[in-house]
Amino acid sequence: MKGLLLKVLLFSALMIGIHAGEMVQITFHLLTNSQEDRDLFLIQKFLIAQVERERELFGYRMVFNDKKELEIEGDRDKMEPFFTAFEDWIKTPLTEEVFEDSKKDYLNHLALMGEFDEQALLEEMDFEAAVEGKNTLLFLSAMIESIADFVEKAPQVELVSHQPNYQLFYNLPISEAQQHAISKLIKKMGDSGYWTLLKSHTEMEALGNQVVSVHPLRFIGHIYGNPSLKKRMPKILDDIFKRRGFLNGYGKQEGFAQRMTREANHKNLMQYLPGFAQSIGVTQSSIEPYFHRHDWEGLLRYLAK
């Protein structure tokens, strides 16, 4: 990635949506060549991921979608503090120390998500390339500032009813046999040593096959809704091998993190969040940022407290 040229990115489209519930959605469509600008795009993804890590974004979400469009979404009333936080980040010079720490964390995150090709490419990213990449995002500060004026003047939409549909989560199928299998799986993982787990490989795989059809939110809803299972989760998460198996799977079997990411990409996740939060006794707002960041390990650790 050395010798990456600083580029001025043009827009083919800028879409602003103000939806019921006063949520603001902004999409920036960048005119980039997918091959020539591949390295720059990956660096921009890395940098955008650092904004949430380094600044309080007041619930705002900033991600690149599959079309390489930058999506920004959040509460209309928090647009100004979000803009201030983002402007502060974009104008703060990147230091080598911050870069090295952020790069290490992001590469670990990519490994956790199974994004090994992207991880391999970004391992070559050096400090100079990151600084150049951040400079290509400077224009976003001015763009968001001008958009904020438009949003402030746009008419608000009032809902007659904006009650969350809790029942959607409870309608996700899970049989008694599957609940029993999940319980046995978590107890085995939490209480057993490596040698016991190795000898129980066939049994563990069979248990996993029984619950593979259960939606991942329903899966952890059963775990964290059961105090006996919940108390075993720190034992799993604090053990590097057990954690990897739970999050990333093993063999041909998908792990929890991969399943959550797949459901999120298929738009089959957020509608169940209200019911899921209710079922385990937490507020939706307390866990929603983990869903926006696809930080599934962070979600599990937060719920295990």
C-alpha positions in Angstrom: 0.0 0.0 0.0 3.1 2.3 -0.1 2.9 5.1 -2.5 -0.9 5.4 -2.2 -1.8 8.6 -4.0 -4.0 11.2 -2.3 -7.3 11.3 -4.1 -10.2 13.7 -4.2 -13.4 11.6 -4.2 -16.4 12.7 -6.1 -20.0 11.9 -5.4 -22.4 10.4 -7.9 -25.2 10.7 -5.4 -26.0 12.1 -2.0 -29.2 10.8 -0.4 -30.8 12.2 2.7 -33.8 10.6 4.3 -35.7 11.7 7.4 -37.9 8.9 8.6 -40.7 8.4 11.1 -39.3 8.4 14.6 -37.0 11.3 13.5 -34.1 9.2 12.3 -31.7 10.7 9.8 -30.1 8.6 7.1 -27.4 10.0 4.8 -25.7 7.9 2.0 -22.5 9.1 0.2 -21.9 7.2 -3.1 -18.2 7.5 -4.0 -17.0 7.4 -7.6 -14.1 5.0 -7.2 -12.6 2.3 -9.4 -13.0 -1.0 -7.5 -9.6 -2.3 -8.5 -7.4 0.8 -8.5 -9.0 2.2 -5.3 -9.3 -1.1 -3.4 -6.5 -0.2 -1.0 -7.9 3.2 -0.3 -11.4 1.8 0.3 -10.1 -0.7 2.8 -8.1 2.1 4.6 -11.3 4.3 4.7 -13.2 1.4 6.2 -10.5 1.1 8.8 -10.6 4.8 9.6 -14.4 5.0 9.8 -14.3 2.1 12.3 -12.0 4.1 14.5 -14.4 7.0 14.8 -16.7 5.1 17.1 -13.7 3.7 19.0 -12.2 7.2 19.7 -15.3 9.4 19.9 -18.7 9.3 21.5 -21.0 9.5 18.4 -24.3 9.7 20.4 -25.7 6.6 18.9 -24.8 7.5 15.3 -23.8 4.7 12.9 -21.2 5.1 10.2 -20.5 2.0 7.9 -19.7 1.2 4.3 -22.3 -1.0 2.7 -21.8 -3.6 0.0 -22.0 -1.0 -2.7 -19.1 0.9 -1.1 -21.5 3.7 -0.1 -20.9 5.3 3.3 -24.1 5.2 5.3 -24.6 7.6 8.3 -27.7 7.1 10.5 -28.8 8.4 13.8 -31.3 10.5 15.8 -32.2 13.8 14.2 -32.0 15.6 17.6 -28.4 14.4 18.1 -27.1 15.6 14.7 -25.3 18.6 16.0 -23.3 16.8 18.8 -22.5 14.0 16.4 -21.2 16.4 13.8 -19.1 18.1 16.5 -17.6 14.8 17.6 -16.9 13.8 14.0 -15.4 17.1 13.1 -13.1 16.9 16.1 -11.9 13.4 15.1 -11.4 14.4 11.4 -9.3 17.4 12.4 -7.2 15.7 15.0 -3.9 14.6 13.5 -3.3 10.8 13.4 -0.3 9.7 15.5 1.8 6.6 14.9 1.0 5.3 18.4 -2.8 5.7 17.9 -2.4 4.2 14.4 -0.6 1.1 15.7 -3.0 0.4 18.5 -6.0 0.9 16.2 -4.6 -1.2 13.5 -3.9 -4.1 15.9 -7.5 -3.9 17.3 -9.0 -3.7 13.8 -7.0 -6.7 12.5 -8.2 -8.7 15.5 -11.8 -7.6 14.7 -11.5 -8.7 11.1 -10.1 -12.1 12.2 -13.0 -12.5 14.6 -15.4 -11.7 11.8 -13.7 -14.2 9.5 -12.7 -11.4 7.0 -9.3 -13.0 6.4 -8.7 -11.6 2.9 -9.3 -8.0 4.1 -7.2 -8.7 7.2 -4.2 -9.9 5.0 -4.5 -6.8 2.8 -4.6 -4.4 5.7 -1.6 -5.9 7.4 0.4 -4.1 4.8 -1.1 -0.7 5.7 1.6 1.7 7.0 1.2 4.9 8.9 1.8 7.1 5.8 -1.0 5.4 3.9 -3.4 5.8 6.9 -2.7 9.5 7.1 -3.3 9.9 3.3 -6.5 7.9 3.7 -7.7 10.2 6.5 -7.1 13.2 4.3 -9.5 11.9 1.7 -12.2 12.0 4.4 -11.7 15.7 5.3 -14.5 16.7 2.9 -17.1 14.8 5.0 -16.8 17.4 7.7 -17.9 20.2 5.5 -20.6 18.1 3.8 -22.1 17.0 7.1 -22.1 20.6 8.3 -24.1 21.7 5.3 -26.5 18.8 5.6 -27.1 19.6 9.2 -28.7 22.9 8.2 -31.0 21.1 5.7 -32.0 18.5 8.3 -32.7 21.2 10.9 -35.2 22.9 8.6 -36.8 19.8 7.2 -40.4 19.1 8.5 -40.7 16.5 11.3 -42.9 13.5 11.0 -45.1 12.5 13.9 -46.2 9.0 14.4 -49.6 8.1 15.6 -48.0 5.0 17.2 -44.4 4.1 17.4 -44.5 1.1 19.7 -41.8 -1.6 19.1 -43.1 -5.0 18.1 -41.7 -7.2 20.8 -43.6 -10.2 19.6 -41.4 -10.6 16.5 -38.6 -11.9 18.6 -40.8 -14.4 20.6 -42.1 -15.7 17.3 -38.7 -16.9 16.3 -38.9 -20.7 16.5 -37.1 -22.7 19.2 -38.2 -26.1 20.4 -37.9 -27.6 23.9 -35.4 -30.1 22.4 -33.3 -27.2 21.0 -33.4 -25.3 24.3 -32.2 -28.5 26.1 -29.4 -28.9 23.5 -28.3 -25.2 24.0 -28.2 -25.7 27.7 -26.2 -28.8 27.5 -23.8 -27.2 25.0 -23.1 -24.2 27.2 -22.7 -26.2 30.4 -20.3 -28.5 28.6 -18.2 -25.7 27.2 -18.2 -23.7 30.5 -17.5 -26.6 32.8 -15.2 -28.8 30.8 -11.4 -28.7 30.2 -9.8 -29.1 26.8 -9.2 -32.8 27.2 -12.9 -33.5 28.1 -14.0 -31.3 25.2 -11.7 -33.0 22.8 -13.1 -36.4 23.8 -16.6 -35.0 23.5 -16.1 -33.7 20.0 -18.7 -35.9 18.4 -21.3 -35.1 21.1 -20.6 -31.3 20.8 -20.9 -31.4 17.1 -24.2 -33.2 17.3 -25.5 -30.6 19.8 -24.5 -27.9 17.5 -26.3 -29.5 14.6 -29.5 -29.6 16.6 -29.5 -25.8 17.1 -28.1 -24.6 13.8 -31.6 -23.6 12.6 -32.2 -21.4 15.7 -31.8 -17.7 15.0 -28.6 -16.5 16.7 -30.6 -13.9 18.8 -33.0 -16.5 20.0 -30.0 -18.7 20.7 -28.3 -16.2 23.1 -31.7 -15.1 24.3 -32.1 -18.5 25.8 -28.5 -18.4 27.3 -28.7 -15.0 28.9 -32.3 -15.5 30.0 -31.1 -18.5 32.1 -28.9 -17.5 35.1 -27.3 -20.9 35.2 -26.1 -20.6 31.6 -25.4 -16.8 31.8 -22.8 -17.3 34.6 -20.9 -19.8 32.4 -20.4 -17.3 29.6 -17.5 -15.5 31.2 -15.7 -18.8 31.4 -16.2 -19.3 27.7 -15.3 -15.7 26.7 -12.2 -15.5 28.9 -10.7 -18.7 27.4 -9.1 -18.0 24.0 -9.9 -21.5 22.6 -13.4 -21.7 23.8 -14.1 -18.1 22.8 -12.8 -18.8 19.2 -15.0 -21.9 19.0 -18.1 -20.1 20.2 -17.6 -17.0 18.0 -16.0 -18.4 14.9 -17.1 -22.0 14.9 -15.0 -24.9 14.0 -14.8 -27.1 10.9 -17.7 -26.4 8.6 -19.9 -25.2 11.5 -20.5 -21.4 11.7 -19.9 -19.6 14.9 -22.1 -17.0 16.7 -20.3 -14.0 15.2 -20.6 -15.3 11.6 -24.2 -16.1 12.0 -25.0 -12.7 13.5 -23.2 -10.9 10.7 -25.0 -13.0 8.0 -28.4 -12.2 9.5 -27.5 -8.5 9.8 -26.4 -8.5 6.1 -29.7 -10.1 5.2 -31.6 -7.4 7.1 -32.9 -10.1 9.5 -31.7 -8.8 12.8 -32.7 -5.3 14.0 -36.4 -6.0 13.9 -36.0 -8.6 16.7 -33.9 -6.3 19.0 -36.8 -4.8 21.0 -38.1 -8.3 22.0 -34.6 -9.6 22.6 -33.8 -6.8 25.0 -37.0 -7.2 26.8 -36.5 -11.0 27.1 -33.2 -10.6 29.0 -34.1 -7.5 31.0 -31.9 -4.9 29.4 -32.7 -1.6 27.6 -32.5 -1.6 23.8 -30.5 1.6 23.8 -27.8 -0.1 26.0 -27.0 -2.8 23.4 -27.9 -1.2 20.1 -24.4 0.3 19.5 -23.0 -3.2 19.5 -25.3 -4.2 16.7 -24.4 -1.1 14.6 -20.7 -2.0 15.0 -21.2 -5.7 14.5 -19.3 -6.1 17.8 -20.7 -9.5 18.8 -18.0 -10.3 21.3 -18.5 -6.9 23.0 -22.3 -7.6 23.1 -21.7 -11.0 24.8 -19.3 -9.5 27.3 -21.7 -6.7 28.1 -24.6 -9.1 28.7 -22.5 -11.3 30.8 -21.9 -8.6 33.4 
